[in-house]
Amino acid sequence: MKKLTICSWNINGIRAAHSRGSLDWFRERRPDILCLQETKASLEQLPDGLREVEGYHVFYTAAERKGYSGVGLYSKPQPLNIKNGFAMPRFDGEGRTLIADYGKFALFNIYFPNGKQSKERLRYKLEFYDAFLEYAERLRRRERV
């Protein structure tokens, strides 16, 4: 496999970043893979210029709660498989995880929870981390998403 350029960015609202011109570097630099976290939007809510980008396969997962969380993936190589979440409704409803299988490697695009809000959210964060580590370990043993 050729060398890939992978960028990751907590964008804190993709529509706001787009309106400010913050994504201009993406169109200029054109990394092979761009992972975005905290997009706060579903694919349907994006402007046309972000829903379809020439030369890229575009994937998004959004939270059930509007304007919250969410991750996006722009990828020149077509993943063999894409999964939204860990197949655990408790965690997947917040739209925090996209897992892309590229054959030679799996890419986890994750917006990890913040645990500072309350004891309940801290517990949620730690349980999310455990779920991620268990999923990654199962994947490592199977060598496939």
C-alpha positions as CSV (number, residue, x, y, z in Angstrom):
1,M,0.0,0.0,0.0
2,K,1.3,3.4,-0.9
3,K,2.0,6.1,1.8
4,L,-1.2,7.8,3.0
5,T,-1.8,11.2,4.4
6,I,-4.3,11.0,7.2
7,C,-5.6,14.1,9.0
8,S,-7.8,14.3,12.0
9,W,-9.6,17.4,13.3
10,N,-12.1,18.2,16.0
11,I,-13.9,20.7,14.0
12,N,-16.5,21.8,16.6
13,G,-19.3,22.3,14.1
14,I,-18.6,21.6,10.4
15,R,-21.3,24.0,9.1
16,A,-19.8,26.9,11.1
17,A,-16.3,26.0,10.0
18,H,-17.4,25.8,6.4
19,S,-19.1,29.2,6.5
20,R,-15.9,30.8,8.0
21,G,-13.7,29.2,5.2
22,S,-11.9,27.0,7.7
23,L,-12.1,24.0,5.3
24,D,-10.2,25.8,2.4
25,W,-7.0,24.0,3.5
26,F,-8.7,20.7,2.9
27,R,-9.4,21.6,-0.8
28,E,-5.9,22.8,-1.2
29,R,-4.0,20.1,0.7
30,R,-6.3,17.2,-0.3
31,P,-5.2,14.6,2.2
32,D,-5.9,11.0,1.4
33,I,-8.2,10.6,4.4
34,L,-9.7,13.3,6.6
35,C,-11.4,12.4,9.9
36,L,-13.6,15.0,11.5
37,Q,-15.0,14.9,15.0
38,E,-17.8,16.9,16.6
39,T,-19.3,17.7,13.3
40,K,-22.7,18.5,14.9
41,A,-24.5,17.6,11.7
42,S,-25.8,14.7,9.6
43,L,-24.8,14.2,6.0
44,E,-28.2,15.6,4.9
45,Q,-27.6,18.8,6.8
46,L,-24.4,19.7,5.0
47,P,-24.1,22.1,2.1
48,D,-23.6,20.5,-1.3
49,G,-19.9,21.3,-1.3
50,L,-19.4,19.1,1.7
51,R,-21.8,16.3,0.9
52,E,-20.0,15.4,-2.3
53,V,-16.3,16.3,-2.7
54,E,-14.7,15.3,-6.0
55,G,-12.3,12.4,-5.6
56,Y,-13.6,11.5,-2.1
57,H,-15.9,8.9,-0.6
58,V,-17.9,10.7,2.1
59,F,-19.3,9.0,5.3
60,Y,-21.0,10.6,8.3
61,T,-22.7,9.4,11.4
62,A,-24.7,11.8,13.5
63,A,-26.1,11.8,17.0
64,E,-29.8,11.1,17.6
65,R,-29.8,14.5,19.3
66,K,-29.6,17.3,16.6
67,G,-26.6,19.5,16.7
68,Y,-24.6,17.2,19.0
69,S,-21.5,15.1,18.5
70,G,-21.1,13.4,15.1
71,V,-18.1,12.3,13.0
72,G,-17.3,12.5,9.3
73,L,-14.8,10.8,7.0
74,Y,-13.6,11.9,3.6
75,S,-11.5,9.2,2.0
76,K,-9.9,9.0,-1.4
77,P,-9.4,5.2,-1.2
78,Q,-12.8,3.3,-1.0
79,P,-13.0,1.4,2.3
80,L,-14.0,-2.2,2.0
81,N,-16.5,-1.7,4.8
82,I,-17.8,1.1,7.0
83,K,-19.4,0.7,10.4
84,N,-21.2,3.3,12.4
85,G,-20.4,2.6,16.0
86,F,-19.7,-0.6,18.0
87,A,-23.2,-2.1,17.5
88,M,-24.1,-1.0,21.0
89,P,-27.1,1.4,21.0
90,R,-26.1,3.0,24.3
91,F,-23.0,4.4,22.7
92,D,-23.9,4.5,19.0
93,G,-26.8,6.9,19.5
94,E,-24.4,9.7,20.1
95,G,-22.8,9.3,16.7
96,R,-19.3,9.2,17.9
97,T,-17.7,6.4,15.9
98,L,-17.0,5.5,12.2
99,I,-14.8,2.4,11.6
100,A,-13.4,2.0,8.1
101,D,-11.8,-1.2,6.9
102,Y,-9.2,-0.6,4.3
103,G,-8.0,-4.2,4.2
104,K,-4.5,-3.7,5.4
105,F,-5.7,-1.6,8.3
106,A,-8.8,-0.4,10.1
107,L,-9.3,3.3,10.8
108,F,-11.2,4.3,13.9
109,N,-12.6,7.9,13.7
110,I,-13.9,8.5,17.2
111,Y,-15.1,11.6,19.1
112,F,-14.5,10.4,22.6
113,P,-16.9,11.6,25.3
114,N,-15.9,14.2,27.9
115,G,-16.4,13.1,31.5
116,K,-16.2,16.5,33.2
117,Q,-19.9,17.3,33.2
118,S,-21.1,14.9,35.9
119,K,-20.3,11.6,37.6
120,E,-22.8,9.9,35.2
121,R,-21.0,11.3,32.2
122,L,-17.6,10.3,33.6
123,R,-18.9,6.8,34.1
124,Y,-20.3,6.9,30.5
125,K,-16.9,8.0,29.2
126,L,-15.0,5.2,31.0
127,E,-17.5,2.6,29.8
128,F,-17.2,4.0,26.3
129,Y,-13.4,3.6,26.5
130,D,-13.9,0.0,27.7
131,A,-16.3,-0.7,24.8
132,F,-13.8,0.7,22.3
133,L,-10.9,-1.3,23.7
134,E,-12.9,-4.5,23.7
135,Y,-14.0,-3.9,20.1
136,A,-10.5,-3.1,19.0
137,E,-9.1,-6.2,20.7
138,R,-11.8,-8.4,19.0
139,L,-10.9,-6.8,15.7
140,R,-7.2,-7.4,16.3
141,R,-7.8,-11.0,17.0
142,R,-10.0,-11.4,13.9
143,E,-7.8,-9.1,11.7
144,R,-11.0,-7.6,10.2
145,V,-13.8,-5.1,10.9
